[in-house]
Amino acid sequence: MQNRNWLHNRAVLLELFVIINLSFLALDVFIAHSANSFAHRAEWIPFIFSLVAPVLLLLALFRGQRRIKRFVGCSVGWVSVFVGIGGMLFHLESQFFTDLTVKSLIYTAPFIAPLSYAGIGLLLIMHHTVGVDSMEWGRWILVMTFAGFLGNFVLSLCDHAQNGFFNWREWIPVFTSAMAVGFLMTAIVQPDNVPFLRLCLAILVLNSVTGIVGFCLHVSANLQVAAPSVKDSFLYGAPAFAPLLFPNLSLLGALGIFGVIRGR
């Protein structure tokens, strides 16, 4: 009975993780797209979706039957995937497809950022199609965490390349995310190696600390920038919420590791 209760709580934790992330993306998208005052109407799509989807998932989680939960979860998941892929193509079309240069890739709209929606969507679809009591459930979470850290690596590299890595500390998230990518890849291939999985937890803790410190540094840098207003300094300065992807993905990875261990 205790095991079943633990498994039930683990499933709820993942649902809440998705709901919180989608809700937070509404704020992130609003800030990012406010930089150009939502110049294109399509920029409202992820914002509206991030407001509606969490409500549907919450209602299904606490009010719906299992069949309804699965239908709502998979439906929201597929829409999230399409929003993410569409956003990526929209961001790339802004400049990269015109110039096709490394410079345009670095200075265009962050093309990987919308894939957060695709990752959350795939996570939801997996959760409602793979048994939560199986090792595969945990391994799939690790696969998606691996993909997230790979995206974090690219984002950290491209974002900090814009100022030529002016501060040596800007290399830290590049290295820690690269470490997470390597360790998680090995954990996916060797899920039975429990000592190594525990070492992966330590790497995730390191990335969490990196993200929290990065958040503080980004906020501090924005407050010190000479701008007409604090709002402008955060709109056009260092992305304050970007480093929080590190502790966010670390929490997801920890859930996946515990899922693999319990599913053995």
TIDRENPA-317628 format. One record per residue: residue in one letter; residue number from 0; z, y, x of N, C-alpha, C, CB in turn. Coordinates in steps of 0.02 Angstrom, whole numbers. Glycine has a CB too. Layout:
N
[A,NUM,[Z,Y,X],[Z,Y,X],[Z,Y,X],[Z,Y,X]],
...
This chain:
264
[M,0,[0,-60,41],[0,0,0],[0,63,43],[61,0,-47]],
[Q,1,[41,63,95],[44,121,139],[-23,133,172],[99,111,192]],
[N,2,[-56,78,192],[-122,85,224],[-172,116,177],[-147,17,248]],
[R,3,[-170,93,112],[-216,122,63],[-202,196,52],[-212,84,-3]],
[N,4,[-138,213,49],[-121,284,40],[-145,325,99],[-45,292,32]],
[W,5,[-139,297,160],[-162,333,220],[-237,342,217],[-141,295,284]],
[L,6,[-273,290,196],[-345,295,191],[-365,346,139],[-376,227,175]],
[H,7,[-328,348,84],[-343,396,32],[-333,467,58],[-299,384,-31]],
[N,8,[-279,478,93],[-266,544,121],[-318,564,173],[-196,546,153]],
[R,9,[-342,514,210],[-394,528,260],[-458,552,226],[-408,466,303]],
[A,10,[-475,521,171],[-534,542,133],[-526,612,106],[-549,493,77]],
[V,11,[-466,627,80],[-453,694,53],[-455,746,109],[-385,696,18]],
[L,12,[-429,728,168],[-431,775,224],[-502,794,242],[-396,743,285]],
[L,13,[-547,745,241],[-616,760,258],[-648,805,205],[-657,695,265]],
[E,14,[-633,790,141],[-659,833,87],[-633,905,94],[-638,804,18]],
[L,15,[-569,912,109],[-540,979,118],[-570,1014,179],[-464,975,125]],
[F,16,[-584,975,231],[-616,1003,291],[-684,1033,272],[-625,949,345]],
[V,17,[-723,997,233],[-789,1022,212],[-782,1083,168],[-827,967,174]],
[I,18,[-735,1082,120],[-725,1138,74],[-706,1201,112],[-672,1121,22]],
[I,19,[-658,1194,159],[-635,1252,197],[-692,1280,240],[-575,1233,242]],
[N,20,[-731,1235,270],[-786,1257,313],[-840,1294,273],[-817,1198,350]],
[L,21,[-858,1267,215],[-908,1301,174],[-883,1369,150],[-926,1257,113]],
[S,22,[-819,1373,133],[-790,1437,111],[-791,1488,168],[-718,1427,85]],
[F,23,[-774,1465,228],[-772,1510,285],[-842,1533,304],[-739,1476,345]],
[L,24,[-892,1490,294],[-961,1509,309],[-984,1566,266],[-1007,1449,301]],
[A,25,[-957,1573,206],[-975,1629,163],[-957,1695,197],[-939,1624,94]],
[L,26,[-897,1698,226],[-876,1758,262],[-918,1768,325],[-802,1753,282]],
[D,27,[-931,1714,362],[-970,1719,423],[-1041,1744,409],[-972,1651,459]],
[V,28,[-1072,1715,357],[-1140,1735,339],[-1141,1808,316],[-1169,1689,284]],
[F,29,[-1091,1827,277],[-1089,1896,251],[-1086,1946,309],[-1029,1906,204]],
[I,30,[-1044,1931,359],[-1038,1976,416],[-1103,1977,457],[-979,1954,462]],
[A,31,[-1131,1918,469],[-1192,1914,510],[-1251,1949,476],[-1210,1841,524]],
[H,32,[-1260,1937,412],[-1318,1966,377],[-1307,2038,356],[-1334,1924,317]],
[S,33,[-1244,2061,361],[-1231,2132,347],[-1258,2176,403],[-1156,2143,338]],
[A,34,[-1270,2145,461],[-1297,2184,518],[-1364,2216,501],[-1304,2139,580]],
[N,35,[-1403,2183,458],[-1467,2212,436],[-1467,2225,361],[-1526,2165,455]],
[S,36,[-1405,2227,332],[-1397,2243,260],[-1436,2195,215],[-1418,2314,246]],
[F,37,[-1437,2130,235],[-1471,2078,195],[-1543,2101,180],[-1433,2064,129]],
[A,38,[-1580,2117,234],[-1647,2144,227],[-1693,2098,188],[-1676,2158,295]],
[H,39,[-1685,2033,196],[-1726,1985,160],[-1684,1951,106],[-1756,1931,208]],
[R,40,[-1712,1945,47],[-1674,1917,-9],[-1652,1845,5],[-1715,1918,-72]],
[A,41,[-1690,1810,46],[-1673,1741,62],[-1606,1736,99],[-1728,1709,104]],
[E,42,[-1585,1791,130],[-1522,1791,167],[-1461,1784,121],[-1516,1854,209]],
[W,43,[-1472,1795,56],[-1417,1787,8],[-1405,1714,-9],[-1432,1827,-55]],
[I,44,[-1455,1671,3],[-1450,1601,-18],[-1389,1565,13],[-1513,1564,1]],
[P,45,[-1380,1566,80],[-1321,1531,107],[-1256,1562,85],[-1325,1531,182]],
[F,46,[-1255,1627,74],[-1193,1660,52],[-1173,1637,-18],[-1201,1737,53]],
[I,47,[-1221,1638,-64],[-1207,1616,-133],[-1189,1541,-134],[-1268,1629,-179]],
[F,48,[-1226,1502,-95],[-1212,1430,-93],[-1141,1417,-67],[-1262,1393,-47]],
[S,49,[-1119,1456,-18],[-1052,1446,10],[-997,1468,-38],[-1046,1485,75]],
[L,50,[-1014,1508,-88],[-965,1527,-139],[-961,1475,-195],[-983,1595,-168]],
[V,51,[-1018,1446,-212],[-1021,1400,-269],[-1001,1329,-249],[-1091,1399,-298]],
[A,52,[-1026,1305,-192],[-1015,1235,-172],[-942,1216,-166],[-1049,1222,-106]],
[P,53,[-898,1256,-134],[-828,1237,-129],[-794,1228,-197],[-790,1289,-89]],
[V,54,[-813,1270,-246],[-784,1264,-313],[-804,1198,-344],[-807,1323,-358]],
[L,55,[-867,1179,-338],[-891,1115,-366],[-856,1056,-333],[-967,1109,-357]],
[L,56,[-848,1060,-267],[-816,1005,-231],[-742,1000,-248],[-824,1015,-156]],
[L,57,[-708,1057,-257],[-638,1056,-276],[-628,1026,-345],[-608,1126,-274]],
[L,58,[-670,1046,-392],[-666,1018,-460],[-678,943,-460],[-716,1053,-506]],
[A,59,[-727,921,-422],[-742,850,-418],[-686,811,-384],[-807,838,-382]],
[L,60,[-655,842,-333],[-603,809,-295],[-540,797,-336],[-585,850,-233]],
[F,61,[-520,845,-375],[-456,840,-411],[-464,824,-485],[-418,903,-403]],
[R,62,[-525,830,-511],[-534,818,-583],[-584,762,-599],[-557,881,-615]],
[G,63,[-628,748,-553],[-682,702,-568],[-666,629,-554],[-742,721,-529]],
[Q,64,[-702,585,-586],[-698,514,-572],[-738,498,-509],[-724,472,-632]],
[R,65,[-730,436,-485],[-762,418,-422],[-838,429,-425],[-747,345,-404]],
[R,66,[-869,409,-480],[-942,417,-486],[-962,491,-486],[-967,383,-551]],
[I,67,[-921,532,-519],[-935,604,-520],[-926,634,-451],[-890,641,-572]],
[K,68,[-872,613,-417],[-860,638,-349],[-919,623,-303],[-796,608,-320]],
[R,69,[-944,561,-309],[-1000,542,-266],[-1063,581,-283],[-1014,467,-273]],
[F,70,[-1076,591,-348],[-1136,628,-368],[-1132,701,-343],[-1144,627,-445]],
[V,71,[-1075,733,-355],[-1067,803,-334],[-1069,808,-258],[-1001,832,-361]],
[G,72,[-1034,763,-224],[-1033,765,-151],[-1102,756,-120],[-987,711,-125]],
[C,73,[-1140,707,-144],[-1206,695,-116],[-1254,752,-135],[-1234,628,-141]],
[S,74,[-1248,778,-196],[-1292,833,-217],[-1280,895,-175],[-1281,849,-291]],
[V,75,[-1216,914,-167],[-1199,971,-125],[-1220,958,-53],[-1123,986,-129]],
[G,76,[-1212,896,-31],[-1231,879,37],[-1306,889,51],[-1213,807,52]],
[W,77,[-1348,865,5],[-1420,873,15],[-1442,946,11],[-1459,832,-37]],
[V,78,[-1413,984,-36],[-1430,1055,-40],[-1409,1090,25],[-1395,1088,-101]],
[S,79,[-1351,1072,51],[-1326,1102,113],[-1373,1086,172],[-1256,1076,130]],
[V,80,[-1400,1025,174],[-1447,1007,226],[-1510,1050,222],[-1466,932,220]],
[F,81,[-1536,1059,161],[-1597,1100,153],[-1583,1174,170],[-1623,1094,80]],
[V,82,[-1524,1199,151],[-1506,1268,168],[-1503,1276,244],[-1439,1288,136]],
[G,83,[-1474,1227,279],[-1468,1231,351],[-1534,1229,387],[-1425,1175,375]],
[I,84,[-1577,1182,367],[-1643,1176,399],[-1686,1238,383],[-1679,1111,376]],
[G,85,[-1684,1260,321],[-1721,1320,302],[-1698,1381,340],[-1716,1332,227]],
[G,86,[-1632,1387,349],[-1605,1443,387],[-1626,1442,459],[-1530,1444,382]],
[M,87,[-1627,1382,488],[-1648,1376,558],[-1721,1398,567],[-1640,1303,582]],
[L,88,[-1765,1376,522],[-1835,1395,526],[-1843,1470,514],[-1877,1355,474]],
[F,89,[-1803,1497,468],[-1806,1569,454],[-1785,1610,515],[-1761,1587,394]],
[H,90,[-1733,1587,550],[-1709,1622,610],[-1760,1617,666],[-1641,1593,632]],
[L,91,[-1789,1558,675],[-1839,1551,728],[-1900,1594,715],[-1859,1478,735]],
[E,92,[-1920,1599,652],[-1980,1637,635],[-1971,1711,649],[-1997,1626,562]],
[S,93,[-1907,1733,654],[-1895,1804,664],[-1926,1830,728],[-1820,1818,664]],
[Q,94,[-1928,1789,781],[-1957,1813,844],[-1984,1756,888],[-1906,1853,883]],
[F,95,[-1949,1700,888],[-1966,1648,936],[-2037,1621,926],[-1916,1591,931]],
[F,96,[-2057,1609,863],[-2123,1582,850],[-2178,1633,866],[-2129,1560,778]],
[T,97,[-2159,1697,872],[-2208,1749,888],[-2221,1752,963],[-2184,1817,862]],
[D,98,[-2166,1750,1002],[-2173,1758,1075],[-2174,1693,1113],[-2118,1802,1101]],
[L,99,[-2136,1642,1088],[-2132,1576,1120],[-2111,1582,1193],[-2200,1541,1116]],
[T,100,[-2057,1620,1205],[-2030,1627,1273],[-1956,1612,1273],[-2044,1698,1301]],
[V,101,[-1929,1598,1332],[-1857,1586,1338],[-1819,1649,1318],[-1839,1565,1409]],
[K,102,[-1846,1707,1336],[-1813,1771,1319],[-1808,1779,1244],[-1851,1830,1349]],
[S,103,[-1862,1762,1208],[-1860,1769,1135],[-1812,1719,1104],[-1930,1760,1105]],
[L,104,[-1804,1661,1137],[-1757,1611,1112],[-1686,1635,1118],[-1766,1544,1149]],
[I,105,[-1670,1670,1172],[-1602,1694,1184],[-1586,1754,1141],[-1593,1712,1258]],
[Y,106,[-1634,1799,1132],[-1618,1862,1098],[-1638,1863,1025],[-1653,1919,1134]],
[T,107,[-1665,1809,999],[-1680,1806,927],[-1617,1791,888],[-1735,1754,912]],
[A,108,[-1621,1789,822],[-1564,1771,781],[-1542,1700,801],[-1582,1774,704]],
[P,109,[-1476,1686,802],[-1451,1622,825],[-1479,1564,784],[-1375,1621,823]],
[F,110,[-1530,1531,811],[-1566,1482,772],[-1526,1419,757],[-1629,1463,807]],
[I,111,[-1475,1404,797],[-1436,1343,786],[-1381,1354,734],[-1404,1320,852]],
[A,112,[-1360,1417,725],[-1304,1431,680],[-1314,1403,610],[-1295,1505,675]],
[P,113,[-1373,1410,578],[-1381,1383,510],[-1373,1307,506],[-1448,1402,483]],
[L,114,[-1381,1273,563],[-1374,1200,562],[-1302,1178,547],[-1395,1171,628]],
[S,115,[-1256,1226,546],[-1188,1210,523],[-1191,1182,452],[-1142,1272,526]],
[Y,116,[-1235,1211,411],[-1243,1187,343],[-1271,1116,342],[-1289,1233,303]],
[A,117,[-1320,1103,385],[-1349,1036,388],[-1297,985,409],[-1409,1035,436]],
[G,118,[-1256,1003,459],[-1204,958,482],[-1153,943,428],[-1169,986,542]],
[I,119,[-1131,995,392],[-1083,985,338],[-1114,942,282],[-1059,1052,309]],
[G,120,[-1177,954,268],[-1211,914,217],[-1216,841,235],[-1281,941,204]],
[L,121,[-1235,827,296],[-1239,757,319],[-1170,725,319],[-1270,754,389]],
[L,122,[-1119,763,336],[-1051,738,335],[-1031,717,265],[-1002,791,363]],
[L,123,[-1047,758,216],[-1032,742,146],[-1069,680,123],[-1049,800,101]],
[I,124,[-1133,676,138],[-1174,619,118],[-1147,555,149],[-1247,629,137]],
[M,125,[-1130,557,213],[-1102,499,247],[-1036,478,215],[-1091,514,321]],
[H,126,[-994,526,200],[-928,512,173],[-932,475,106],[-888,576,164]],
[H,127,[-983,491,67],[-990,460,1],[-1034,398,0],[-1016,510,-48]],
[T,128,[-1059,378,58],[-1101,318,61],[-1075,265,109],[-1171,338,82]],
[V,129,[-1026,283,151],[-997,236,199],[-923,228,182],[-1005,261,273]],
[G,130,[-899,166,182],[-830,152,164],[-781,185,212],[-817,78,163]],
[V,131,[-732,221,184],[-685,258,226],[-639,212,266],[-643,303,182]],
[D,132,[-634,148,246],[-591,101,282],[-628,64,337],[-562,52,233]],
[S,133,[-690,82,351],[-728,48,402],[-731,89,466],[-799,33,378]],
[M,134,[-743,54,522],[-750,89,586],[-811,135,586],[-756,39,644]],
[E,135,[-863,115,548],[-924,154,547],[-912,224,520],[-977,119,504]],
[W,136,[-864,231,474],[-847,297,447],[-824,343,504],[-792,292,393]],
[G,137,[-779,318,546],[-756,358,602],[-809,370,654],[-697,323,635]],
[R,138,[-851,319,666],[-904,327,716],[-956,379,694],[-939,261,729]],
[W,139,[-972,380,630],[-1019,431,605],[-990,500,613],[-1037,417,532]],
[I,140,[-925,507,602],[-894,572,612],[-899,593,685],[-819,571,590]],
[L,141,[-890,545,730],[-896,560,801],[-968,580,819],[-875,499,843]],
[V,142,[-1017,548,787],[-1087,566,799],[-1099,639,779],[-1134,519,760]],
[M,143,[-1072,658,721],[-1083,727,698],[-1043,777,739],[-1064,732,624]],
[T,144,[-984,756,762],[-946,800,806],[-982,810,872],[-875,771,818]],
[F,145,[-1011,756,897],[-1053,759,958],[-1110,808,949],[-1081,689,975]],
[A,146,[-1145,804,892],[-1200,850,879],[-1175,922,874],[-1237,831,814]],
[G,147,[-1116,931,845],[-1087,998,839],[-1071,1028,907],[-1025,996,797]],
[F,148,[-1043,988,951],[-1026,1013,1018],[-1090,1025,1059],[-980,964,1054]],
[L,149,[-1141,985,1046],[-1205,997,1080],[-1232,1065,1058],[-1255,941,1064]],
[G,150,[-1226,1081,994],[-1246,1147,970],[-1203,1201,999],[-1243,1149,894]],
[N,151,[-1138,1188,1005],[-1093,1237,1035],[-1112,1252,1107],[-1020,1212,1032]],
[F,152,[-1132,1199,1143],[-1153,1208,1212],[-1213,1255,1216],[-1170,1139,1243]],
[V,153,[-1263,1243,1173],[-1323,1285,1173],[-1307,1356,1153],[-1377,1255,1126]],
[L,154,[-1265,1364,1100],[-1246,1431,1078],[-1208,1469,1131],[-1204,1426,1014]],
[S,155,[-1160,1436,1163],[-1121,1469,1216],[-1166,1490,1273],[-1065,1423,1242]],
[L,156,[-1213,1447,1290],[-1259,1462,1345],[-1304,1521,1327],[-1301,1401,1363]],
[C,157,[-1334,1520,1267],[-1380,1573,1247],[-1344,1639,1235],[-1418,1552,1185]],
[D,158,[-1286,1636,1200],[-1250,1698,1185],[-1227,1734,1248],[-1191,1683,1140]],
[H,159,[-1199,1696,1294],[-1172,1727,1355],[-1227,1744,1405],[-1121,1681,1387]],
[A,160,[-1286,1713,1396],[-1342,1731,1440],[-1369,1800,1423],[-1398,1679,1433]],
[Q,161,[-1352,1826,1363],[-1376,1892,1344],[-1349,1947,1389],[-1357,1906,1272]],
[N,162,[-1289,1936,1416],[-1262,1986,1464],[-1257,1957,1534],[-1192,2010,1441]],
[G,163,[-1296,1903,1546],[-1300,1874,1613],[-1234,1846,1638],[-1324,1926,1661]],
[F,164,[-1193,1820,1592],[-1127,1793,1609],[-1089,1844,1652],[-1134,1725,1648]],
[F,165,[-1083,1904,1625],[-1051,1959,1660],[-980,1942,1684],[-1049,2022,1616]],
[N,166,[-943,1906,1641],[-875,1885,1658],[-875,1810,1671],[-826,1903,1600]],
[W,167,[-843,1789,1726],[-844,1718,1745],[-813,1674,1691],[-808,1708,1810]],
[R,168,[-769,1702,1649],[-737,1662,1597],[-786,1640,1543],[-681,1701,1565]],
[E,169,[-844,1672,1542],[-895,1653,1492],[-926,1585,1507],[-949,1706,1489]],
[W,170,[-915,1560,1568],[-939,1493,1585],[-893,1439,1557],[-945,1486,1660]],
[I,171,[-830,1455,1542],[-781,1405,1521],[-803,1366,1459],[-714,1438,1508]],
[P,172,[-823,1400,1404],[-844,1362,1345],[-906,1319,1357],[-857,1408,1287]],
[V,173,[-949,1341,1404],[-1008,1301,1421],[-986,1235,1452],[-1055,1340,1469]],
[F,174,[-938,1238,1499],[-915,1177,1532],[-874,1133,1485],[-873,1195,1593]],
[T,175,[-829,1162,1446],[-787,1121,1403],[-828,1087,1347],[-731,1164,1371]],
[S,176,[-877,1123,1321],[-919,1092,1270],[-963,1037,1300],[-963,1146,1236]],
[A,177,[-986,1048,1362],[-1024,995,1396],[-981,933,1408],[-1052,1022,1463]],
[M,178,[-917,943,1425],[-872,887,1433],[-863,850,1367],[-804,911,1460]],
[A,179,[-855,887,1313],[-847,855,1247],[-908,814,1229],[-834,908,1194]],
[V,180,[-967,841,1244],[-1029,804,1230],[-1030,737,1267],[-1091,847,1250]],
[G,181,[-1014,739,1331],[-1014,677,1371],[-962,627,1349],[-1003,694,1444]],
[F,182,[-901,649,1336],[-848,604,1316],[-861,575,1247],[-781,640,1317]],
[L,183,[-884,615,1201],[-896,591,1133],[-954,542,1131],[-911,649,1086]],
[M,184,[-1005,554,1173],[-1061,507,1177],[-1036,438,1199],[-1114,533,1226]],
[T,185,[-992,437,1248],[-964,373,1272],[-920,341,1219],[-924,384,1336]],
[A,186,[-881,382,1183],[-838,355,1130],[-878,324,1074],[-794,410,1102]],
[I,187,[-937,352,1060],[-979,323,1007],[-1006,255,1029],[-1038,371,991]],
[V,188,[-1023,249,1092],[-1051,186,1118],[-996,134,1128],[-1087,199,1184]],
[Q,189,[-936,155,1147],[-881,109,1160],[-821,125,1116],[-860,112,1235]],
[P,190,[-826,112,1051],[-772,131,1005],[-710,87,1010],[-797,128,934]],
[D,191,[-715,30,1046],[-658,-16,1052],[-612,2,1110],[-683,-87,1061]],
[N,192,[-632,50,1150],[-592,70,1208],[-540,122,1187],[-637,98,1266]],
[V,193,[-483,98,1163],[-432,143,1136],[-405,192,1188],[-374,102,1107]],
[P,194,[-389,171,1250],[-366,220,1300],[-416,276,1311],[-353,185,1367]],
[F,195,[-480,260,1311],[-531,312,1320],[-533,358,1259],[-600,280,1332]],
[L,196,[-523,330,1200],[-522,372,1140],[-465,422,1143],[-515,328,1077]],
[R,197,[-408,400,1171],[-352,446,1179],[-367,500,1230],[-289,407,1199]],
[L,198,[-406,482,1281],[-427,533,1330],[-474,583,1296],[-463,499,1390]],
[C,199,[-515,559,1250],[-559,604,1212],[-518,654,1171],[-605,564,1166]],
[L,200,[-461,631,1146],[-418,677,1109],[-394,734,1154],[-357,639,1080]],
[A,201,[-379,718,1217],[-358,770,1265],[-415,820,1276],[-336,737,1332]],
[I,202,[-476,795,1281],[-534,840,1290],[-542,885,1228],[-599,799,1302]],
[L,203,[-530,857,1170],[-534,897,1109],[-480,951,1106],[-529,852,1047]],
[V,204,[-420,934,1130],[-367,983,1134],[-387,1040,1181],[-300,951,1157]],
[L,205,[-417,1022,1238],[-441,1072,1286],[-491,1119,1253],[-472,1038,1347]],
[N,206,[-536,1091,1214],[-586,1132,1180],[-555,1176,1126],[-640,1088,1149]],
[S,207,[-502,1150,1094],[-467,1191,1044],[-436,1252,1077],[-413,1150,1009]],
[V,208,[-404,1242,1133],[-374,1298,1170],[-427,1347,1192],[-334,1272,1232]],
[T,209,[-483,1321,1216],[-539,1363,1237],[-563,1407,1180],[-597,1321,1263]],
[G,210,[-569,1377,1121],[-593,1415,1063],[-544,1469,1041],[-606,1368,1006]],
[I,211,[-480,1453,1041],[-429,1502,1020],[-426,1560,1069],[-360,1469,1014]],
[V,212,[-428,1544,1133],[-428,1597,1184],[-492,1639,1178],[-421,1567,1256]],
[G,213,[-548,1605,1167],[-612,1641,1159],[-612,1687,1100],[-669,1591,1152]],
[F,214,[-581,1665,1045],[-575,1708,987],[-536,1772,1003],[-541,1671,929]],
[C,215,[-480,1764,1038],[-439,1822,1058],[-478,1869,1104],[-374,1798,1093]],
[L,216,[-516,1840,1151],[-555,1881,1198],[-611,1919,1162],[-585,1837,1254]],
[H,217,[-644,1886,1115],[-698,1919,1078],[-670,1976,1036],[-734,1868,1033]],
[V,218,[-614,1964,1002],[-584,2016,961],[-562,2075,1005],[-524,1989,921]],
[S,219,[-531,2059,1062],[-508,2111,1108],[-566,2152,1134],[-469,2080,1166]],
[A,220,[-621,2118,1151],[-681,2153,1176],[-710,2199,1123],[-734,2103,1199]],
[N,221,[-711,2177,1061],[-738,2219,1008],[-695,2280,994],[-745,2178,944]],
[L,222,[-630,2272,1001],[-585,2328,989],[-589,2381,1044],[-513,2304,983]],
[Q,223,[-612,2360,1103],[-618,2407,1159],[-686,2440,1164],[-603,2371,1224]],
[V,224,[-734,2417,1124],[-801,2445,1127],[-802,2512,1091],[-853,2397,1096]],
[A,225,[-837,2560,1121],[-845,2625,1090],[-896,2620,1034],[-865,2680,1142]],
[A,226,[-873,2623,972],[-917,2617,914],[-896,2666,861],[-917,2544,887]],
[P,227,[-942,2685,816],[-924,2732,763],[-864,2709,720],[-983,2744,718]],
[S,228,[-857,2643,712],[-802,2616,672],[-786,2546,696],[-820,2616,596]],
[V,229,[-727,2522,675],[-708,2453,692],[-757,2403,661],[-636,2438,668]],
[K,230,[-779,2419,601],[-828,2376,566],[-891,2368,608],[-846,2405,498]],
[D,231,[-916,2422,635],[-977,2419,676],[-966,2380,740],[-1001,2490,693]],
[S,232,[-907,2386,769],[-893,2350,831],[-894,2275,820],[-826,2372,860]],
[F,233,[-872,2253,761],[-873,2181,747],[-941,2158,722],[-819,2165,696]],
[L,234,[-978,2202,689],[-1044,2184,665],[-1093,2175,722],[-1070,2236,616]],
[Y,235,[-1089,2220,772],[-1139,2221,826],[-1110,2199,894],[-1168,2290,832]],
[G,236,[-1046,2183,895],[-1015,2161,957],[-1014,2086,965],[-945,2188,962]],
[A,237,[-966,2061,1004],[-960,1989,1015],[-942,1954,949],[-905,1974,1069]],
[P,238,[-975,1898,934],[-961,1863,871],[-889,1836,871],[-1011,1804,861]],
[A,239,[-846,1868,832],[-775,1852,835],[-760,1780,814],[-736,1900,791]],
[F,240,[-795,1755,763],[-778,1690,736],[-813,1632,772],[-796,1688,664]],
[A,241,[-863,1647,814],[-899,1593,848],[-855,1546,888],[-951,1623,893]],
[P,242,[-806,1571,927],[-764,1525,966],[-722,1478,924],[-718,1564,1011]],
[L,243,[-710,1496,860],[-670,1453,817],[-706,1388,799],[-650,1490,754]],
[L,244,[-770,1384,816],[-806,1321,807],[-775,1266,852],[-881,1329,824]],
[F,245,[-746,1286,907],[-718,1237,954],[-658,1201,923],[-697,1271,1019]],
[P,246,[-605,1236,900],[-550,1200,868],[-571,1167,803],[-493,1247,855]],
[N,247,[-620,1196,768],[-644,1166,706],[-675,1098,719],[-694,1212,672]],
[L,248,[-720,1094,767],[-752,1030,784],[-702,981,815],[-810,1041,832]],
[S,249,[-653,1008,850],[-602,965,880],[-561,929,826],[-555,1006,926]],
[L,250,[-545,965,773],[-509,934,717],[-551,879,685],[-490,987,664]],
[L,251,[-615,892,677],[-660,841,649],[-664,781,695],[-730,871,636]],
[G,252,[-670,793,760],[-673,738,808],[-610,697,808],[-686,765,877]],
[A,253,[-552,730,802],[-488,694,800],[-485,649,738],[-429,743,801]],
[L,254,[-509,674,682],[-511,634,621],[-556,573,630],[-536,676,561]],
[G,255,[-612,583,665],[-657,527,678],[-625,476,724],[-721,553,708]],
[I,256,[-590,498,776],[-558,452,823],[-504,410,788],[-527,490,881]],
[F,257,[-463,443,747],[-412,406,710],[-445,358,660],[-365,454,673]],
[G,258,[-502,378,633],[-539,334,587],[-565,272,623],[-596,371,555]],
[V,259,[-590,282,685],[-614,225,724],[-556,177,742],[-649,249,789]],
[I,260,[-500,206,762],[-443,165,782],[-416,125,722],[-387,208,811]],
[R,261,[-411,158,664],[-384,124,604],[-434,74,576],[-367,176,550]],
[G,262,[-499,85,589],[-549,40,562],[-563,-21,604],[-612,76,551]],
[R,263,[-530,-26,662],[-542,-83,707],[-515,-147,676],[-509,-70,776]],
